[in-house]
Amino acid sequence: MTEVVTDEGLFIRALGSERSPRSHEVVDPADQRARDLAAEVLQTVQDQHVWAISYDVYDTCFGRFWSASYKGVLWNRLLRSFRNMIIDPAKHRHTGDPPEIPGEYDPNDRRWVSCAAAASDGCLLITTDEDLVQQLEATELPALHHFVPLVLSEAESHL
C-alpha cells in the first residue's frame, strides 16, 4: 500500500461536498465536482492506503472535522473512517515531529512537505494547492526526499 499525505484543503473540500437539505447555497457544478472528488479521494486514502501522519498534520486535519458547516452522512462516514485509520496501525504511519524541510515554497505548507519527506519512499503528497505542486516541482525537494506531489485532479489516477 502506498503512503499518502493529504493537506487540509482536501478535508475542507471533502467536508464541503455535503450540505444541509435546507441550505440555499448555490454551488458551481465544477466546484461541486471538485468537492465530490476530494471526498472520494479522502475516503480511498483512508480505506485503501497508509496515511503518513505527523502530530501537526493530525491536529490540523482532525480539527477540520469540527469546523465543517454541515455534519451529515458523509461527515460521519469520513470521521469514522479517519478514526478507524488512526486506530489501526496498519493503516497509518506516524512520522512524529519530522524536521522542517527548507525550501522555496509557502511556509504554511511546511507541515505537509515535512511529513511527506519523512514518509517512506514514493509517498504521495496530495494537495488542493496547485501553487505548492508547481513550487515543489521547480525544485529538487521531491527527488531528494522521494515523494510525489500531486494536485487533487491527478490523485485519482495514482491511487
VOGU-3710 file (C-alpha; in Angstrom, 3 decimals, decimal comma):
1> mtevvtdegl> 0,000/0,000/0,000  1,162/3,482/-0,853  1,828/6,027/1,883  -0,102/9,257/1,392  -0,041/12,717/2,970  -3,091/14,909/2,388  -3,318/18,604/3,072  -6,133/20,350/4,888  -7,536/21,677/1,604  -8,599/18,129/0,759
11> firalgsers> -10,504/17,926/4,053  -12,085/21,360/3,540  -13,325/20,455/0,064  -14,426/16,945/1,006  -16,369/18,111/4,046  -17,892/20,909/1,959  -19,343/18,496/-0,575  -22,344/17,790/1,635  -24,794/20,492/2,671  -27,929/20,625/4,733
21> prshevvdpa> -31,110/19,846/2,767  -32,338/23,254/3,981  -29,272/25,031/2,638  -29,855/27,609/-0,067  -26,194/27,726/-1,026  -25,697/27,740/-4,782  -22,568/25,856/-5,767  -20,977/25,973/-9,185  -21,178/22,474/-10,755  -17,416/22,388/-11,378
31> dqrardlaae> -16,757/23,283/-7,746  -19,201/20,592/-6,622  -17,365/18,009/-8,760  -14,062/19,066/-7,131  -15,641/18,734/-3,673  -17,055/15,304/-4,533  -13,680/14,194/-5,922  -11,972/15,362/-2,724  -14,403/13,280/-0,647  -13,820/10,233/-2,861
41> vlqtvqdqhv> -10,026/10,585/-2,761  -10,026/11,127/1,009  -12,179/8,037/1,550  -9,916/5,986/-0,747  -6,783/7,118/1,111  -8,295/6,298/4,499  -9,663/2,905/3,422  -7,084/1,548/0,974  -3,738/3,199/1,668  -1,397/4,066/4,516
51> waisydvydt> -1,776/7,619/5,720  1,542/9,199/6,690  0,812/11,489/9,601  2,736/13,775/11,914  1,418/15,324/15,105  0,894/18,631/13,312  -0,893/17,042/10,331  -3,161/15,045/12,645  -4,136/18,115/14,692  -4,866/20,180/11,597
61> cfgrfwsasy> -6,868/17,532/9,736  -8,802/16,307/12,766  -9,700/19,904/13,574  -11,252/20,282/10,127  -13,994/17,835/11,055  -15,234/20,134/13,802  -15,180/23,229/11,591  -17,409/21,659/8,908  -20,575/23,670/8,371  -22,772/20,575/7,997
71> kgvlwnrllr> -22,301/17,280/9,793  -24,377/14,762/7,851  -23,934/11,251/6,473  -20,695/11,996/4,588  -19,209/13,785/7,602  -19,989/10,782/9,807  -18,584/8,322/7,275  -15,343/10,293/6,822  -14,915/10,811/10,580  -15,483/7,094/11,270
81> sfrnmiidpa> -13,012/6,189/8,518  -10,485/8,693/9,914  -10,810/7,285/13,431  -10,528/3,693/12,182  -7,428/4,618/10,222  -5,832/6,206/13,298  -6,674/3,202/15,490  -5,348/0,609/13,025  -1,524/0,654/12,971  -1,557/-0,998/9,541
91> khrhtgdppe> -3,491/1,990/8,121  -1,157/4,794/9,184  2,495/5,545/9,648  3,256/8,108/12,308  6,203/10,321/11,423  6,240/12,059/14,814  7,588/15,591/14,573  9,601/15,475/11,348  12,305/18,067/10,769  11,242/21,087/8,760
101> ipgeydpndr> 12,253/20,866/5,117  13,559/24,249/3,982  12,742/25,398/0,503  11,174/27,970/-1,756  7,526/27,260/-1,010  4,820/28,748/1,200  5,779/28,386/4,888  2,162/27,396/5,636  2,777/24,183/3,662  5,841/23,078/5,645
111> rwvscaaaas> 3,859/20,576/7,761  2,692/18,661/4,643  6,073/18,723/2,902  7,967/17,719/6,067  5,585/14,827/6,695  5,853/13,600/3,077  9,656/13,837/3,260  9,670/11,758/6,458  7,394/9,079/4,990  8,507/6,037/3,009
121> dgcllittde> 9,949/6,406/-0,473  7,262/7,015/-3,061  4,873/8,765/-0,675  2,157/10,743/-2,462  1,576/14,302/-1,240  -1,974/15,087/-2,358  -2,940/18,734/-2,201  -5,578/21,115/-3,485  -2,845/23,770/-3,762  -1,640/23,871/-7,377
131> dlvqqleate> 0,928/26,547/-6,469  2,550/24,205/-3,938  2,901/21,434/-6,529  4,417/23,867/-9,040  6,795/25,265/-6,409  7,922/21,771/-5,403  8,302/20,563/-8,986  10,559/23,548/-9,685  12,976/22,240/-7,036  14,830/19,042/-6,238
141> lpalhhfvpl> 12,922/18,515/-2,958  10,597/15,730/-4,162  13,501/13,815/-5,733  15,783/14,342/-2,730  13,139/13,172/-0,273  11,494/10,572/-2,532  7,898/11,822/-2,560  5,496/12,730/-5,355  3,485/15,970/-5,132  0,069/15,731/-6,804
151> vlseaeshl> -2,865/18,067/-7,219  -6,282/16,630/-6,489  -7,148/16,092/-10,156  -4,048/13,885/-10,590  -4,529/11,905/-7,383  -7,287/9,585/-8,560  -5,103/8,021/-11,266  -2,317/7,338/-8,720  -4,481/5,683/-6,074
//
